[in-house]
Amino acid sequence: MVITGRLVLLALLGVVPIILYPGAQAVLLWSGLLPAVTALDLALAAPPRRVGPTRTPPGGARPGEARTRVLVPRDTTPRTLRGAAREAWQPSAGARDPEQLPTGPAGGAPRPRGPPRPARRGRLHVETVPNRRTRPLGVAARQVTVPAPGSLRVRPPFNSKRHLPSRLRRLRELAGQSAGNIRGAGTEFDSLRDYVRGDDVRSIDWRATARRRDTVVRTWRPERDRHVVVVLDTSRTSAARIEDEPRLDTGIEAALLLAVLAERGGDKVHFLAFDRRPRARVDSTAKGNLLTSLVTALAPPAPELIEADWSRLPAQVRATSAHRSLVVLLTSLDSGAVEEGLLPTLPALTERHVVVVASVRDPRLEELRADRTTAAATFRAAAAERALLDRAAVAAQLRALGAEVVDAVPADLPPLLADTYIRPKAAGRL
């Protein structure tokens, strides 16, 4: 049972007749009237369990979109439906009006409940809905918490897709130039031609030679469809917030743009979210659309407050792709984490693969370095300068080991990483 403000107001109004007609009889009369009115209102209220909310399948949504609904079903009792229902979504769900007042005639049609509008990527849960039913007097209500479990998968927004058309145009231009730019022996079959003196006898196609009754050799060309392995670091360093966004989310935007671009370019894409073990894995060779699979797989991962075990990375890459690949590591350039973990492991990757290390840089560092108007600002500028020098030193160490480094602010990281993929593809180095 829940009492409302009307019952309190009714009790205060009882002071008037007690003042006008003082005595124990007036007090007892009014004290008995209040429970009677409350009991009558509770008896007339509809059972809250019989008009409890149900949930439609939520599906998925992007930040700012609303997809899930809670409905108040038909009331099976011959009573007017009055009451309230409230959901306990997390604050990031953006439920601006969590309490609804589903009032309507008896047996009325369901009324849709306003869905949440999530503010960020992730998986949201709600387990119960407090359900309250009142009657016209409104002095008391019957309330019960009914189970109505539900979840909402909020996919990454993929705001970097605006850079995709311009990069796809560059890939189409490269496709038209690739026949004249790529030289040397390859492993991809091209065509058959007649044997001439000097040809490698290992290239003779004996079946075609038997059919034509003349010696025929196979010609080869360098492979155009290469493997791209994108590794997203989900360790503790990915939890740092840069421009009101976790570093992990910026890495997701860059990974989505690169993966879609590489797939449209004809390459085989393998994605891996990793810290000490794989958190998510997607392959373009699997069934289904790559972008759909990626945004679905990248909704749940969150930063893990543990150190990344980079010693396991070469084995994970080998298990993902047995070919020479472009391996892109989306991680941090913090000196401690990289020097102790990634640097000892990097030679095992650069020996076999083309490696790119991409990291997001806080643009606030440049702003702090330039401001030296006060003594406090000067100290902050010195700290920012030290941080930028440390990043430059780590980047130099990575380049010395054969890796390419992309260090950019959040808005520039996805397009710069896409350009870094296009350059070696144009040169035939993938």
KEDRENVO-231271 format. One record per residue: x, y, z of N, C-alpha, C in turn; residue in three letters. Coordinates in steps of 0.1 Angstrom, whole numbers, padded with zeros to 4 digits, always signed. Each point is the difference from the previous one (the first is absolute). Layout:
BEGIN
XYZXYZXYZAla;...
***
This chain:
BEGIN
+0008-0012+0000-0008+0012+0000+0009+0012+0000Met;-0005+0011-0007+0007+0012-0001-0010+0011+0002Val;+0003+0009+0010-0009+0012+0002+0004+0011-0009Ile;-0009+0009-0003+0003+0011-0009-0001+0013+0008Thr;+0002+0011-0007-0001+0013+0007-0014+0004+0003Gly;-0010-0006-0007-0014+0002+0002-0004-0005+0014Arg;+0005-0011+0005-0003-0005+0013+0006+0009+0011Leu;+0012+0006-0002+0005+0009+0009-0008+0013+0001Val;-0004+0005-0012-0008+0012-0001-0014-0003+0007Leu;-0005-0012-0002-0013-0003+0006+0001-0001+0016Leu;+0011-0005+0004+0003+0000+0015+0001+0014+0006Ala;+0006+0009-0008+0002+0014+0005-0014+0007+0000Leu;-0008-0003-0010-0014+0006+0000-0008-0004+0012Leu;+0003-0012+0005-0007-0005+0012+0002+0009+0012Gly;+0010+0008+0000+0003+0009+0012-0012+0010+0001Val;-0006+0004-0011-0010+0010+0000-0012-0004+0008Val;-0006-0012-0003-0012-0004+0008+0004-0003+0015Pro;+0012-0004+0002+0004-0003+0014+0001+0013+0008Ile;+0004+0011-0007+0001+0013+0007-0014+0006+0002Ile;-0009-0002-0010-0014+0005+0001-0008-0008+0010Leu;+0002-0013+0000-0007-0009+0010+0010-0008+0008Tyr;+0006+0007+0009+0011-0007+0008-0007-0011+0008Pro;+0008-0011+0002-0004-0011+0008+0005-0013-0005Gly;+0000-0010+0008+0005-0013-0004-0008-0007-0011Ala;-0013+0003+0000-0009-0006-0011+0004+0005-0014Gln;+0003+0012-0001+0005+0005-0014+0013-0006-0004Ala;+0009-0001+0010+0013-0006-0003-0001-0014-0004Val;-0008-0008+0008-0002-0014-0004-0007-0002-0013Leu;-0010+0009-0003-0007-0001-0012+0009+0003-0012Leu;+0008+0010+0001+0009+0003-0011+0011-0010-0002Trp;+0005-0006+0012+0010-0010-0001-0005-0013-0006Ser;-0013-0003+0001-0005-0012-0006-0004+0003-0014Gly;-0003+0012-0004-0003+0003-0014+0011-0001-0009Leu;+0012+0004+0004+0012+0000-0008+0004-0014-0004Leu;+0000-0010+0009+0003-0014-0004-0011-0006-0009Pro;-0012+0004+0003-0011-0005-0009+0001+0005-0014Ala;+0003+0012-0002+0002+0006-0013+0012-0007-0007Val;+0011-0002+0008+0012-0006-0006-0003-0014-0004Thr;-0007-0008+0008-0004-0014-0003-0009-0001-0012Ala;-0009+0009-0001-0009+0001-0012+0007+0002-0012Leu;+0010+0010+0000+0007+0003-0012+0009-0011-0004Asp;+0006-0007+0010+0008-0012-0004-0008-0011-0006Leu;-0012-0002+0006-0009-0011-0006-0004+0003-0014Ala;-0002+0013-0003-0004+0003-0014+0011+0000-0010Leu;+0013+0001+0005+0011+0000-0009+0002-0013-0007Ala;+0004+0000-0012+0003-0012-0008+0012-0007+0006Ala;+0000-0013+0000+0012-0008+0004+0012+0004-0009Pro;+0011+0004+0006+0011+0005-0008+0006-0012-0008Pro;+0000-0012+0005+0006-0011-0007-0007-0003-0013Arg;-0014+0003+0000-0008-0004-0012+0002+0010-0011Arg;+0005+0012+0003+0002+0010-0010+0015+0004-0001Val;+0009-0010+0003+0014+0003+0000+0005+0002-0014Gly;+0011+0007-0002+0006+0003-0013+0007-0012-0006Pro;-0001+0000-0013+0008-0010-0008+0009+0008-0010Thr;+0010-0007-0005+0010+0007-0008+0001-0006-0014Arg;+0001+0008-0010+0003-0004-0013+0014-0004-0002Thr;+0004-0008-0010+0014-0003-0002+0008+0013-0003Pro;+0010+0003+0008+0007+0013-0002+0008+0002-0012Pro;+0006-0011-0005+0009+0001-0011+0013+0008+0003Gly;+0004+0009-0008+0011+0008+0003-0002+0015-0004Gly;+0009+0008+0004-0002+0015-0003+0014+0006+0000Ala;+0000+0012-0005+0013+0008+0000-0003+0011+0010Arg;+0011+0007+0005-0002+0011+0009-0009+0010-0005Pro;-0010+0004+0008-0010+0010-0005-0012-0006-0006Gly;+0000-0013-0004-0011-0006-0006-0009-0007+0011Glu;-0012-0002-0003-0009-0007+0009-0007-0012-0007Ala;+0002-0011+0005-0005-0012-0006-0008-0009+0009Arg;+0002+0000+0013-0008-0009+0008-0012+0007+0006Thr;-0010-0008+0003-0013+0005+0006-0005-0009+0011Arg;-0006+0006+0009-0008-0007+0011-0014+0003-0002Val;-0009-0010-0001-0014+0002-0003-0008-0004+0013Leu;-0011+0007+0002-0010-0003+0011-0011-0008-0007Val;-0001-0013+0002-0009-0008-0007-0015+0002+0004Pro;-0009-0006-0006-0014+0002+0003-0003-0005+0015Arg;-0009+0008+0006-0004-0003+0014-0011-0010-0001Asp;+0002-0012+0005-0010-0011+0000-0011+0002+0010Thr;+0001+0010+0009-0010+0002+0010-0009+0012-0005Thr;-0013+0000+0004-0009+0010-0005+0002+0013+0008Pro;+0011+0005+0000+0003+0012+0008+0008+0010-0009Arg;-0002+0013+0003+0008+0010-0008+0015-0001+0004Thr;+0008+0000-0010+0014-0002+0002+0007+0014+0004Leu;+0004+0000+0013+0007+0012+0005+0012-0004+0008Arg;+0011+0007-0002+0012-0004+0008+0013+0006-0006Gly;+0011-0006+0003+0013+0004-0005+0009-0012+0000Ala;+0009+0001-0010+0011-0010-0001+0013+0007-0002Ala;+0010-0006+0006+0013+0007-0001+0011-0010-0002Arg;+0009+0003-0009+0011-0009-0003+0013+0005+0006Glu;+0009-0009+0004+0013+0004+0006+0011-0002-0010Ala;+0000+0007-0011+0012+0000-0009+0011+0007+0006Trp;+0012-0004-0005+0012+0008+0004+0000+0014-0004Gln;+0006+0009+0006+0000+0014-0004+0004+0002-0014Pro;+0010-0008-0005+0005+0002-0014-0011-0005-0010Ser;-0011-0006+0004-0010-0004-0009-0008+0012-0005Ala;+0001+0011+0007-0007+0013-0005-0015-0001+0001Gly;-0006-0007+0010-0014-0001+0001-0005+0013+0006Ala;-0004+0009-0008-0004+0014+0005-0013+0000+0008Arg;-0009-0009-0004-0013-0001+0007-0002-0015+0005Asp;+0007-0004+0010+0000-0014+0004-0014-0004+0006Pro;-0008+0010+0005-0012-0004+0006-0012+0004-0009Glu;-0008-0010-0003-0012+0002-0009-0013-0002+0008Gln;-0010+0007-0004-0013+0000+0006-0010-0007-0010Leu;+0000-0013-0001-0009-0006-0009-0015+0000+0004Pro;-0007+0011-0002-0014+0001+0004-0009-0002-0013Thr;-0010-0008+0002-0009-0003-0011-0012-0008+0004Gly;-0009-0003-0009-0012-0008+0003+0003-0014+0003Pro;-0009-0007+0006+0001-0014+0003+0001-0008-0013Ala;+0010-0009-0001+0001-0008-0012+0006+0008-0011Gly;+0005+0012+0002+0005+0008-0011+0013-0006-0006Gly;+0003+0006-0012+0011-0004-0007+0013+0003+0007Ala;+0011-0007-0003+0013+0003+0006+0005+0014-0004Pro;+0007+0006+0009+0005+0013-0003+0015-0001+0000Arg;+0007+0005-0010+0015-0002-0001+0007+0009+0011Pro;+0010-0006+0005+0008+0007+0010+0012+0006-0007Arg;+0003+0012+0004+0012+0007-0006+0013-0007+0002Gly;+0007-0003-0011+0013-0008+0002+0011+0009+0004Pro;+0011-0007+0005+0012+0008+0004+0007+0004-0013Pro;+0008+0011+0002+0009+0004-0011+0014+0000+0005Arg;+0007-0011-0002+0013-0001+0006+0010+0010-0004Pro;+0009+0004+0009+0010+0010-0003+0013-0005-0005Ala;+0003-0013+0003+0013-0005-0005-0001-0015-0002Arg;+0010-0005-0007+0000-0014-0004+0001-0010+0013Arg;-0006-0012-0002+0001-0009+0011-0012-0009+0001Gly;-0001-0008+0010-0012-0008+0002-0007+0004+0013Arg;-0013+0004-0002-0008+0005+0012-0009-0011+0004Leu;-0003-0001+0013-0009-0010+0006-0011+0007+0009His;-0011-0006+0000-0010+0003+0010-0007-0013+0004Val;-0003-0001+0012-0005-0013+0005-0015+0001+0005Glu;-0004+0010+0006-0013+0001+0006-0007+0013-0003Thr;-0013+0001+0002-0007+0012-0002-0010+0001+0012Val;+0002+0011+0008-0010+0002+0011-0014+0004-0007Pro;-0010-0007+0004-0013+0003-0007-0010+0004+0011Asn;-0006+0012-0001-0009+0006+0009-0014+0002-0006Arg;-0011-0004+0007-0013+0001-0005-0008+0008+0011Arg;-0007+0010-0005-0009+0009+0009-0014+0000-0005Thr;-0009+0006+0008-0014+0002-0004-0003+0015+0001Arg;-0013+0004-0004-0003+0014-0001+0003+0008+0013Pro;-0002-0006+0012+0003+0008+0012+0014+0003+0001Leu;+0009-0009-0004+0014+0003+0000+0007+0002+0013Gly;-0006-0005+0011+0006+0001+0013+0010-0011+0003Val;-0001-0011-0006+0009-0011+0002+0001-0008-0014Ala;+0010-0008-0001+0003-0007-0012+0005-0014+0004Ala;-0002-0009-0009+0006-0013+0001+0012-0001-0009Arg;+0012-0004+0006+0012+0000-0008+0007-0013+0002Gln;+0006-0005-0011+0008-0012+0000+0011+0002-0010Val;+0012-0006+0003+0011+0000-0010-0001-0013-0008Thr;-0003+0001-0013-0002-0012-0008+0013-0002-0009Val;+0004-0012-0002+0012-0003-0008-0004+0003-0015Pro;+0009+0008-0006-0001+0003-0015+0014+0002-0005Ala;+0008-0011+0000+0014+0001-0004+0001+0004-0015Pro;+0010+0008-0003+0002+0004-0013+0014+0006-0001Gly;+0005+0000-0012+0014+0006-0003-0001+0007-0013Ser;+0009+0009-0001+0002+0008-0013+0014+0001-0004Leu;+0003-0005-0011+0014+0000-0006+0002+0013-0008Arg;+0008+0009+0005+0003+0013-0006+0012-0001-0009Val;-0001+0000-0013+0011-0002-0009+0008+0013-0001Arg;+0012-0002-0005+0009+0012-0002-0007+0009-0011Pro;+0001+0013+0001-0006+0009-0009+0006+0000-0014Pro;+0013-0003-0001+0007+0000-0013-0001+0014-0007Phe;+0004+0010+0008+0000+0013-0006+0011+0002-0010Asn;+0010-0008+0000+0011+0001-0010-0004-0005-0014Ser;-0012-0004-0002-0004-0005-0013+0000+0012-0010Lys;+0000+0012+0004+0000+0011-0009+0013+0001-0008Arg;+0010-0007+0005+0013+0000-0007+0001-0011-0010His;-0010-0009+0000+0000-0012-0008-0001+0003-0015Leu;-0009+0009-0005-0001+0002-0015+0013+0005-0006Pro;+0007+0009+0006+0012+0005-0006+0011-0010-0001Ser;+0001-0009+0011+0010-0010+0000-0003-0011-0010Arg;-0013-0003-0002-0004-0010-0010+0003+0005-0014Leu;-0001+0013-0003+0004+0005-0013+0014-0002-0002Arg;+0008+0002+0010+0015-0002-0002+0003-0015-0003Arg;-0007-0009+0007+0002-0014-0003-0004-0004-0014Leu;-0011+0006-0005-0004-0003-0014+0010+0006-0010Arg;+0006+0011+0003+0011+0005-0008+0012-0009+0000Glu;+0003-0006+0012+0011-0009+0001-0003-0013-0008Leu;-0012-0004+0000-0004-0013-0007+0003+0002-0015Ala;-0003+0012-0005+0003+0002-0014+0014+0001-0004Gly;+0009+0004+0010+0014+0001-0002+0008-0012+0003Gln;-0006-0010+0007+0008-0011+0006+0006-0009-0011Ser;-0007-0001-0011+0006-0009-0010+0014+0005-0005Ala;+0001+0013-0001+0013+0006-0005+0010+0002+0011Gly;-0004+0001+0013+0009+0003+0011+0006-0013+0006Asn;-0007-0011+0000+0005-0012+0007+0009-0008-0009Ile;+0012-0003+0005+0009-0008-0008+0005-0012+0009Arg;+0006-0010-0008+0007-0011+0007-0009-0012+0001Gly;+0006-0011+0004-0007-0013+0001-0010+0001+0011Ala;-0011-0008-0002-0010+0000+0010-0005-0014+0002Gly;-0011-0002+0008-0005-0013+0002-0015-0001-0004Thr;-0005+0011-0006-0014+0000-0005-0001-0003-0015Glu;-0007-0010-0004-0001-0004-0014-0006+0012-0008Phe;+0007+0002-0012-0005+0011-0009-0005-0006-0013Asp;+0008-0007-0008-0004-0005-0013+0009-0011-0005Ser;-0003-0006-0012+0008-0010-0006+0006+0006-0013Leu;+0012-0004-0004+0006+0005-0012+0010-0011-0005Arg;+0004+0001-0013+0009-0010-0005+0014+0001+0006Asp;+0006-0011+0001+0014-0001+0006+0010+0006-0010Tyr;+0009+0009+0006+0011+0005-0008+0013-0004+0008Val;+0011+0000-0008+0012-0003+0006+0004+0009+0011Arg;+0004-0006+0012+0003+0008+0012-0010-0001+0011Gly;-0012-0004-0004-0011-0001+0010+0004-0011+0010Asp;-0005+0001+0013+0002-0010+0010-0008-0012-0003Asp;+0006-0011-0001-0007-0013-0003-0010-0003+0011Val;+0002+0005+0012-0010-0003+0010-0013+0007-0002Arg;-0001+0010-0009-0012+0007-0003-0008-0007-0011Ser;+0005-0011-0006-0007-0007-0011-0013-0006+0006Ile;-0011+0003-0007-0013-0006+0003-0002-0012-0008Asp;+0002-0012+0005+0000-0012-0008-0013-0004-0005Trp;-0011+0003+0008-0013-0003-0006-0004+0009-0012Arg;+0003+0013+0001-0002+0008-0011+0009-0004-0012Ala;+0012-0004+0003+0009-0004-0011-0005-0013-0007Thr;-0006-0009+0008-0006-0012-0006-0012+0003-0009Ala;-0008+0010+0004-0012+0004-0008+0004+0006-0013Arg;+0010+0009+0001+0004+0008-0012+0010-0007-0008Arg;+0007-0010+0006+0011-0007-0007+0011+0010-0003Arg;+0001+0010+0008+0011+0009+0000+0004+0005+0014Asp;+0012+0003+0002+0004+0003+0014-0006+0014+0004Thr;-0006-0001+0012-0007+0012+0005+0005+0002+0014Val;+0002+0013+0004+0005+0003+0014-0011+0009+0006Val;+0001+0000+0013-0009+0009+0008+0007+0013+0003Arg;-0007+0011+0000+0006+0013+0004-0006+0004+0014Thr;+0008+0007+0008-0005+0003+0013+0001+0015+0002Trp;-0006+0005+0010+0000+0014+0004+0000+0001+0015Arg;+0006+0011+0005-0001+0001+0015-0014+0000+0005Pro;-0001-0005+0012-0014+0000+0006-0005+0014+0003Glu;-0012+0002-0003-0006+0013+0003-0009+0000+0012Arg;-0005-0012+0003-0009-0001+0012+0008-0005+0012Asp;+0004+0010+0008+0008-0003+0012-0008-0001+0012Arg;+0007-0003+0011-0007-0002+0013+0003+0012+0009His;-0010+0006+0006+0002+0011+0009-0005-0005+0014Val;+0008+0001+0010-0003-0004+0014+0000+0012+0008Val;-0012+0004+0006-0002+0012+0008-0001-0005+0014Val;+0009+0004+0009+0001-0004+0014-0004+0012+0009Val;-0010+0000+0007-0004+0011+0009+0003-0003+0014Leu;+0008+0008+0006+0004-0002+0014-0011+0004+0010Asp;-0005-0009+0008-0010+0002+0010+0005+0000+0014Thr;+0013+0002+0002+0005+0000+0014-0002+0013+0007Ser;+0006+0002+0011-0003+0012+0009+0003+0013-0007Arg;+0010+0000-0010+0003+0013-0006-0011+0005-0009Thr;-0009-0009-0004-0011+0004-0009-0011+0007+0008Ser;+0001+0000+0013-0011+0007+0008+0002+0015+0001Ala;+0012+0005-0004+0003+0014+0001-0010+0008-0008Ala;-0005+0011+0005-0010+0008-0007+0007+0011-0007Arg;-0002+0001-0013+0005+0011-0008-0011+0007-0008Ile;-0002+0013+0003-0011+0007-0006-0013-0006+0004Glu;-0002-0003+0013-0013-0006+0005-0003-0013-0007Asp;+0010-0008-0004-0003-0013-0006+0011-0009+0004Glu;-0003-0012+0004+0011-0010+0003+0009-0002-0012Pro;+0012-0003+0002+0010-0003-0011-0005-0012-0007Arg;-0007-0009+0006-0005-0012-0006-0010+0004-0011Leu;-0009+0009+0002-0010+0004-0010+0007+0006-0012Asp;+0010+0008+0002+0007+0006-0011+0007-0011-0008Thr;+0005-0010+0006+0006-0011-0007-0010-0008-0008Gly;-0012-0001+0006-0011-0007-0007-0003+0007-0013Ile;-0001+0014+0001-0003+0007-0012+0010-0002-0011Glu;+0013+0001+0004+0011-0003-0010-0001-0014-0005Ala;-0002-0010+0008-0001-0014-0004-0011-0002-0010Ala;-0012+0006+0002-0011-0002-0009+0003+0006-0013Leu;+0006+0012-0001+0003+0006-0013+0010-0008-0007Leu;+0010-0004+0006+0011-0008-0006-0006-0014-0005Leu;-0007-0006+0008-0006-0014-0003-0009+0001-0013Ala;-0009+0010+0000-0009+0001-0011+0008+0004-0013Val;+0009+0009+0002+0008+0004-0012+0008-0012-0006Leu;+0006-0008+0009+0008-0011-0005-0009-0010-0006Ala;-0011-0003+0005-0009-0009-0006-0005+0004-0014Glu;-0003+0013-0001-0004+0006-0013+0011-0001-0010Arg;+0013+0001+0006+0011-0001-0009+0004-0014-0004Gly;-0008-0010+0004+0002-0014-0004+0009-0008+0009Gly;+0004+0006+0012+0008-0007+0009-0008-0008+0010Asp;+0006-0010+0006-0006-0008+0010+0003+0007+0014Lys;-0010+0003+0007+0001+0007+0013-0002-0009+0012Val;+0008+0001+0010-0001-0007+0012+0001+0010+0012His;-0010+0000+0008+0000+0009+0012+0001-0007+0013Phe;+0008+0005+0009+0002-0006+0013+0001+0011+0011Leu;-0009-0001+0010+0001+0008+0012+0007-0008+0010Ala;+0011+0005+0006+0009-0008+0007+0006+0008+0012Phe;+0002-0007+0011+0008+0005+0011+0009-0011+0006Asp;-0006-0009+0007+0007-0013+0004-0006-0012-0007Arg;-0012+0002-0005-0007-0010-0008-0009+0007-0010Arg;-0004-0007-0010-0009+0007-0010-0013+0003+0006Pro;-0005+0012-0002-0013+0005+0005-0010+0000-0011Arg;+0004+0001-0012-0009+0000-0012+0008-0003-0012Ala;-0006-0008-0009+0007-0003-0013-0010-0001-0011Arg;+0004+0006-0011-0009+0000-0012+0009-0002-0012Val;-0004-0008-0010+0007-0003-0012-0009+0004-0012Asp;+0006+0006-0010-0008+0003-0012-0003-0013-0008Ser;+0007-0011+0002-0003-0012-0007-0012-0007+0006Thr;-0005+0004+0011-0012-0006+0006-0012+0005-0007Ala;-0011-0007+0002-0013+0003-0006-0005+0013+0006Lys;-0007+0008-0009-0006+0012+0005+0008+0012-0004Gly;-0006+0012+0002+0006+0012-0004+0011+0004+0011Asn;+0012+0004-0005+0010+0003+0010-0003+0011+0009Leu;-0006+0011-0005-0003+0012+0008-0010-0004+0011Leu;-0010-0007-0004-0010-0004+0010+0006-0009+0010Thr;+0009-0009-0004+0006-0009+0010+0009+0008+0010Ser;+0007+0010-0006+0009+0008+0008-0007+0009+0011Leu;-0010+0007-0005-0007+0009+0010-0008-0008+0010Val;-0004-0013-0003-0006-0008+0010+0010-0005+0010Thr;+0012-0004-0005+0010-0006+0009+0006+0011+0008Ala;+0000+0013-0005+0007+0011+0008-0009+0007+0009Leu;-0012-0004+0001-0009+0007+0010+0003-0004+0014Ala;+0003-0013+0004+0002-0003+0014+0014+0004+0006Pro;+0011-0001-0008+0013+0001+0006+0002+0013+0008Pro;+0006-0001+0012+0003+0011+0008+0014-0001+0004Ala;+0007+0011+0004+0014+0000+0005+0001-0009+0012Pro;+0010-0009-0001+0003-0009+0012+0011+0006+0008Glu;-0001+0001+0012+0010+0006+0009+0011-0010+0003Leu;+0007-0005-0010+0011-0009+0001+0010+0004-0011Ile;+0012-0004+0002+0011+0002-0010-0002-0009-0012Glu;+0003+0004-0012-0001-0008-0011+0012-0010-0001Ala;-0002-0012-0003+0011-0010-0001+0004-0001-0015Asp;+0009+0009-0004+0004+0000-0014+0008-0012-0005Trp;+0005-0008+0010+0008-0011-0004-0009-0011-0007Ser;-0013+0001+0002-0009-0010-0006-0005+0005-0014Arg;+0003+0013-0003-0005+0005-0013+0005-0007-0012Leu;+0013-0003-0002+0004-0007-0012-0007-0013-0002Pro;-0003-0008+0010-0008-0012-0001-0014+0003-0004Ala;-0006+0010+0005-0014+0004-0004+0000+0004-0014Gln;+0010+0007-0005+0000+0005-0014+0002-0013-0009Val;+0009-0009+0004+0001-0012-0008-0013-0008-0001Arg;-0007-0001+0011-0012-0007+0000-0011+0007-0008Ala;+0001+0013-0001-0009+0008-0008+0003-0001-0015Thr;+0012+0001-0004+0004+0000-0014+0014-0006-0001Ser;+0001-0010-0008+0013-0007-0002+0008+0006-0011Ala;-0005+0011-0007+0007+0006-0011+0007+0013+0005His;+0008+0005-0009+0006+0013+0003-0011+0010-0001Arg;-0001+0009+0010-0011+0008+0002+0004+0014+0004Ser;-0009+0009-0002+0001+0014+0006-0006-0001+0014Leu;+0008+0001+0011-0004-0001+0013-0001+0014+0006Val;-0012+0004+0004-0002+0014+0005-0003-0002+0015Val;+0008+0006+0009-0002+0000+0014-0005+0013+0005Leu;-0012+0001+0005-0007+0012+0005+0002-0001+0015Leu;+0010+0008+0005+0004-0001+0014+0004+0014+0004Thr;+0007+0001+0012+0005+0012+0006+0015+0001-0002Ser;+0005+0012-0001+0014+0003+0000+0006+0004+0013Leu;-0007-0004+0011+0006+0003+0013+0013-0008+0002Asp;+0010+0007+0004+0013-0005+0000+0001-0013+0008Ser;-0005+0000+0012+0001-0012+0009-0006-0013-0006Gly;-0013+0002-0005-0007-0012-0005+0007-0005-0013Ala;+0004+0009-0009+0006-0004-0012+0014-0006+0002Val;+0008+0006+0008+0014-0005+0001+0001-0013+0007Glu;-0009-0002+0010+0000-0013+0007-0007-0011-0007Glu;-0010+0003-0008-0008-0010-0006+0001-0002-0015Gly;-0002+0011-0007+0000-0001-0015+0013-0001-0007Leu;+0010+0008+0005+0013+0000-0007+0007-0013+0000Leu;+0000-0008+0010+0007-0013-0001-0007-0010-0010Pro;-0013+0002-0002-0008-0009-0008+0000+0005-0015Thr;+0003+0012-0002-0002+0006-0014+0009-0007-0010Leu;+0013-0003+0002+0008-0007-0010-0006-0012-0006Pro;-0007-0008+0009-0006-0012-0005-0011+0002-0010Ala;-0006+0012+0000-0011+0004-0009+0006+0007-0013Leu;+0010+0009+0002+0005+0007-0012+0009-0009-0008Thr;+0004-0011+0005+0008-0010-0008-0008-0006-0011Glu;-0013-0002+0003-0009-0007-0009-0011+0009-0007Arg;-0004+0011+0007-0011+0008-0004+0004+0014-0001His;-0008+0008-0007+0000+0015+0000-0008+0005+0012Val;+0007+0007+0009-0006+0003+0013-0002+0015+0000Val;-0012+0004+0004-0004+0014+0003-0005+0002+0014Val;+0006+0009+0007-0005+0003+0014-0007+0013+0000Val;-0012+0000+0003-0009+0012+0000-0004+0004+0014Ala;+0001+0013+0003-0004+0004+0014-0006+0014-0001Ser;-0010+0002+0009-0006+0013+0001+0007+0009+0010Val;+0002+0013-0004+0007+0009+0008-0009+0011+0005Arg;+0001+0004+0012-0008+0010+0006+0003+0014-0005Asp;-0009+0006-0007+0003+0014-0006+0002+0010+0011Pro;-0004-0003+0012+0002+0009+0012+0015+0002+0002Arg;+0008-0010-0003+0014+0002+0002+0006+0011-0007Leu;-0003+0002-0013+0005+0011-0008-0005+0014+0006Glu;-0013+0000+0004-0005+0012+0006+0008+0004+0013Glu;+0002-0010+0008+0007+0003+0013+0015+0004-0003Leu;+0006-0006-0010+0014+0003-0003+0001+0014-0005Arg;-0010+0005-0006+0001+0014-0006-0003+0011+0010Ala;-0007-0004+0011-0004+0011+0010+0010+0001+0011Asp;+0007+0012+0000+0010+0002+0011-0002+0014+0006Arg;-0013+0004+0001-0003+0013+0005+0002+0002+0015Thr;-0001-0011+0008+0002+0001+0014+0010-0010+0004Thr;+0003+0001+0013+0010-0010+0005-0006-0014+0000Ala;-0013-0001+0004-0007-0014+0000-0001-0005-0014Ala;-0003+0009-0010-0001-0005-0013+0013-0004-0006Ala;+0011+0007+0005+0013-0004-0005+0004-0014+0005Thr;-0003-0003+0012+0002-0014+0005-0008-0010-0008Phe;-0013+0003-0003-0008-0009-0008+0006-0001-0014Arg;+0005+0011-0005+0006-0001-0014+0013-0009+0001Ala;+0007+0000+0010+0012-0008+0001-0004-0015+0001Ala;-0011-0003+0008-0004-0014+0001-0006-0005-0014Ala;-0007+0009-0007-0005-0004-0013+0011-0002-0010Ala;+0011+0008+0001+0011-0002-0009+0007-0013+0003Glu;+0001-0003+0013+0006-0013+0004-0008-0012-0005Arg;-0013+0001+0001-0008-0011-0005+0001-0001-0015Ala;+0000+0011-0008+0002-0001-0014+0014-0006-0004Leu;+0010+0004+0007+0013-0005-0003+0001-0015+0003Leu;-0007-0005+0010+0000-0014+0003-0007-0008-0011Asp;-0011+0006-0005-0007-0007-0011+0009+0000-0012Arg;+0007+0011-0003+0009+0000-0012+0011-0010+0002Ala;+0005-0002+0012+0011-0010+0002-0005-0014-0002Ala;-0012-0003+0005-0006-0013-0002-0003-0003-0015Val;-0005+0010-0007-0002-0001-0014+0013-0003-0008Ala;+0010+0007+0004+0013-0002-0006+0005-0015+0002Ala;-0002-0005+0012+0004-0014+0003-0008-0010-0008Gln;-0013+0003-0002-0008-0009-0008+0004+0000-0015Leu;+0003+0012-0005+0005+0001-0014+0013-0007-0002Arg;+0009+0001+0011+0013-0007-0001-0002-0015-0001Ala;-0010-0005+0005-0003-0015+0000-0008-0004-0013Leu;-0002+0010-0009-0007-0003-0012-0014+0002-0001Gly;-0007+0006+0010-0014+0003-0001-0002+0015-0004Ala;-0011+0002-0006-0005+0014-0004-0009+0005+0011Glu;+0001+0012+0004-0007+0006+0011-0010+0011-0005Val;-0012-0001+0005-0010+0011-0003-0005+0005+0014Val;+0004+0012+0002-0003+0007+0013-0008+0012-0003Asp;-0013+0001+0003-0008+0011-0004-0011+0003+0010Ala;-0006+0011-0001-0012+0004+0009-0012-0008-0004Val;-0010-0001+0008-0011-0009-0003-0007+0003-0013Pro;-0002+0012-0004-0006+0003-0013+0008-0004-0012Ala;+0013+0000+0001+0009-0003-0011+0005-0015-0001Asp;-0002-0007+0011+0006-0014+0000-0007-0009-0010Leu;-0013-0001-0001-0006-0009-0010+0004+0003-0015Pro;+0000+0013-0005+0004+0002-0014+0015-0002-0002Pro;+0008+0004+0010+0015-0003-0001+0003-0015-0001Leu;-0007-0007+0008+0002-0015+0000-0004-0006-0013Leu;-0011+0005-0006-0005-0004-0013+0011+0003-0011Ala;+0006+0012+0001+0010+0004-0010+0013-0009+0002Asp;+0003-0004+0012+0011-0008+0003-0002-0014-0006Thr;-0012-0005-0001-0004-0012-0007+0002+0001-0015Tyr;-0005+0011-0005+0000+0002-0015+0014+0001-0005Ile;+0009+0007+0007+0014+0002-0006+0007-0013-0003Arg;+0002-0010+0010+0007-0012-0004-0008-0009-0010Pro;-0013+0002+0000-0008-0008-0010+0003+0006-0014Lys;+0002+0013-0001+0003+0006-0013+0014-0004-0004Ala;+0009-0002+0009+0014-0003-0003+0002-0015-0002Ala;-0011-0008+0003+0001-0015-0002+0008-0006+0011Gly;+0000+0006+0012+0008-0005+0011-0008-0009+0010Arg;-0013-0001-0002-0008-0008+0009+0000-0015-0005Leu;
***
